[in-house]
Amino acid sequence: MKTTIRNLIDPGDLTVSETQDILDLAERIIANKEDYYDTCKNKTLATLFFEPSTRTRLSFEAAMLELGGNVLGFSESSSSSAAKGESVSDTVQTVSCYSDIIAMRHPKEGAPLVATSRATVPIINAGDGGHNHPTQTLTDLLTIHREKGRLDNLTIGFCGDLKFGRTVHSLLKAMSRYENINFVFISPRELQIPEYLKSDVLNRKNLPYKEVEKIEDVISELDVIYMTRVQRERFFNEQDYIRLKDTYILDLKKIEHSKPDLSILHPLPRVNEISVEIDDDPRACYFEQVLNGKYVRMALILKMLGLDKGA
């Protein structure tokens, strides 16, 4: 009889309670790192990255190594048999023979979900096209919680590429499950939040939101601003990318009227949408966000492998 494998493809695959359990475990790891050094001894994580990545891939690998486990995988499709035409399903079924858990990134929406049909170990979606990025969402939730002490009663602004930004889409869906969240979307018209998210999430749940084109018009209202880059790889037209890529650049002048405890997040990589002059400002949280990503992935790996030591 085949055992049911639990996968993480969409942030909604986790209940609010399960999400909180992962965040709580991440906090325990941060407080007592040495307690977890050998938890994944003799376990192997495979990182299958069909699309370039720095933070996500390396944070998964750092997480598994810090847990005492092993790592194998590839960092681009050209270095795998995908370059020879091998299907995602065959690749995943093969790699399942060598590993205990798989983190997979793919440029095509839905590819990690397809992979779950053939994998015999848990699959973690490490980003699929413009669709979802659930482990970045867990990273963002941990960062917001550590900065604000809560995940409810917040006004959060999303700025930049809201049309193609999978981190935005995932975090929006996750935050919509908490009480008294107000959403502010800051973007040019061409990069506004997709209509399906408005109808399926915001309107269906009757959540308050507004759309504006200038950061300065709303910065004083925000508890959190989530900056994103305009993504060249998601555009079909180079001229459109060039026209829109520098639309929003956050600098000290733009945040001079913000709340003193504003939290500035960014999933990175940054191009020039946050001025480097903000890096040393106490409101900047994006490099702490990177570190939080390692801890939350450690927690997720432990949970999915059934190795959580508990409180």
Residue pairs with C-beta under 8 A, 6 or more apart in sequence:
5 116
5 119
5 120
5 121
5 122
5 123
6 122
6 304
7 13
7 112
7 116
7 119
7 122
7 123
7 124
7 125
8 14
8 122
8 123
8 124
8 125
8 134
8 135
8 300
8 304
9 112
9 113
9 116
9 123
9 125
9 132
9 134
10 125
10 132
10 134
10 170
10 173
11 19
11 132
11 134
11 137
11 138
11 170
11 171
11 173
11 174
12 173
13 134
14 22
14 134
16 177
16 178
19 138
19 141
19 174
21 303
22 138
22 296
22 299
22 300
22 303
23 138
23 141
23 142
23 145
23 296
23 299
24 311
25 299
25 302
25 303
25 308
26 138
26 142
26 292
26 295
26 296
26 298
26 299
27 142
27 146
28 35
28 311
29 35
29 36
29 295
29 298
29 299
30 295
33 66
35 309
36 66
36 67
36 298
36 302
36 309
37 66
37 67
37 68
38 67
38 68
39 67
39 68
39 302
39 307
39 309
40 64
40 67
40 68
40 69
40 301
40 302
40 305
40 307
41 68
41 69
42 69
42 70
43 64
43 67
43 69
43 70
43 100
43 101
43 305
43 307
44 69
44 70
44 71
44 72
44 98
44 99
44 100
44 101
45 60
45 61
45 64
45 69
45 70
45 71
45 72
45 73
45 99
45 100
45 101
45 102
45 103
45 301
46 71
46 72
46 73
46 95
46 98
46 99
46 101
46 102
46 103
47 57
47 60
47 61
47 71
47 72
47 73
47 74
47 75
47 102
47 103
47 104
47 126
48 73
48 74
48 80
48 91
48 92
48 95
48 102
48 103
48 104
48 105
49 56
49 57
49 73
49 74
49 75
49 76
49 104
49 105
49 126
50 76
50 77
50 80
50 82
50 88
50 104
50 105
50 106
50 107
50 111
51 76
51 77
51 105
51 106
51 107
51 127
52 75
52 76
53 75
53 105
53 126
53 127
54 269
55 267
55 268
55 269
55 290
55 293
56 103
56 105
56 126
56 127
56 133
56 135
56 136
56 293
57 73
57 75
57 103
57 105
57 126
59 290
59 293
59 294
59 297
60 71
60 103
60 124
60 126
60 135
60 297
61 71
62 294
63 294
63 295
63 297
63 298
63 301
64 70
64 71
64 301
65 71
66 294
66 298
67 298
67 301
67 302
69 301
72 98
72 99
73 95
73 103
74 80
77 83
80 86
80 91
81 91
82 88
82 91
88 106
88 111
88 114
88 115
89 114
89 115
89 117
89 118
90 118
92 102
92 104
92 115
92 118
92 119
92 123
93 118
93 119
93 120
95 102
96 102
96 118
96 119
96 120
96 121
97 120
99 121
100 121
100 305
101 121
101 122
101 124
101 301
101 304
101 305
102 115
102 119
102 121
102 122
102 123
102 124
103 124
103 126
103 135
104 111
104 112
104 115
104 123
104 124
104 125
104 126
105 125
105 126
105 127
105 128
106 112
106 127
106 128
106 129
107 128
107 129
107 233
108 128
108 129
109 128
109 129
109 130
109 131
110 128
110 129
110 131
111 128
111 129
112 123
112 124
112 125
112 126
112 128
113 125
113 128
115 123
116 123
122 304
122 305
124 134
124 135
124 300
124 304
125 132
125 133
125 134
125 135
126 133
126 135
127 133
127 136
127 166
128 166
129 166
130 163
130 164
130 165
130 166
130 169
130 234
131 166
131 169
132 166
132 169
132 170
133 166
133 167
133 170
133 267
134 170
135 293
135 296
135 297
135 300
136 166
136 167
136 170
136 171
136 267
136 293
137 167
137 170
137 171
137 173
137 174
138 296
138 297
138 300
139 267
139 289
139 292
139 293
139 296
139 297
140 167
140 171
140 174
140 226
140 265
140 267
140 289
141 151
141 171
141 174
141 175
142 292
142 295
142 296
143 263
143 265
143 285
143 288
143 289
143 292
144 151
144 154
144 156
144 224
144 263
144 265
145 151
146 288
146 292
147 224
147 263
147 285
148 154
148 223
148 224
148 263
151 175
151 178
152 178
152 179
152 180
152 181
153 179
153 180
153 181
154 175
154 178
154 180
154 181
154 182
154 223
154 224
155 181
155 182
155 183
155 184
155 221
155 222
155 223
155 224
156 175
156 181
156 182
156 183
156 184
156 222
156 223
156 224
156 225
156 226
157 183
157 184
157 185
157 186
157 215
157 218
157 219
157 221
157 222
157 224
157 225
157 226
158 165
158 168
158 171
158 172
158 183
158 184
158 185
158 186
158 187
158 193
158 226
158 228
159 186
159 187
159 215
159 225
159 226
159 227
159 228
159 248
159 250
160 186
160 187
160 191
160 227
160 228
160 229
160 230
160 247
160 248
160 273
161 168
161 187
161 191
161 228
161 229
161 230
161 231
161 234
162 168
162 185
162 187
162 191
162 192
162 193
162 194
162 228
163 187
163 190
163 191
163 192
163 193
163 194
164 191
164 231
164 234
164 235
165 228
165 231
167 226
167 228
167 267
168 193
168 226
168 228
169 194
169 197
171 226
172 183
172 193
172 197
172 201
173 197
173 201
175 181
175 183
176 201
176 202
176 205
176 207
181 207
182 208
182 209
182 221
183 202
183 207
183 208
183 209
183 210
184 209
184 210
184 212
184 218
184 221
184 222
185 192
185 193
185 209
185 210
185 211
185 212
186 211
186 212
186 213
186 214
186 215
186 218
186 248
187 193
187 211
187 213
187 247
187 248
188 213
188 244
188 247
189 213
190 240
190 244
191 230
191 244
191 247
192 211
193 211
198 209
201 207
202 209
210 218
212 218
215 225
215 248
215 250
215 254
216 254
216 257
219 225
219 254
219 255
219 257
219 258
219 262
220 257
220 258
220 259
222 258
222 259
222 262
223 259
223 261
223 262
223 263
224 262
224 263
224 264
224 265
225 250
225 258
225 262
225 263
225 264
225 265
226 265
226 266
226 267
227 248
227 250
227 264
227 265
227 266
227 273
227 274
227 286
228 266
228 267
228 273
229 269
229 270
229 271
229 273
230 241
230 244
230 245
230 247
230 271
230 273
232 241
232 245
235 241
245 271
246 272
248 273
249 272
249 273
249 274
249 275
250 264
250 273
250 274
250 275
250 278
251 275
251 277
251 278
252 275
252 277
252 278
252 281
255 262
255 264
255 278
255 281
255 283
258 283
260 283
261 283
262 283
263 283
263 285
264 274
264 278
264 281
264 283
264 284
264 285
264 286
265 285
265 286
265 289
266 273
266 274
266 286
266 289
267 289
268 286
268 289
268 290
270 286
274 284
274 286
278 284
279 287
299 308
301 307
302 308
302 309
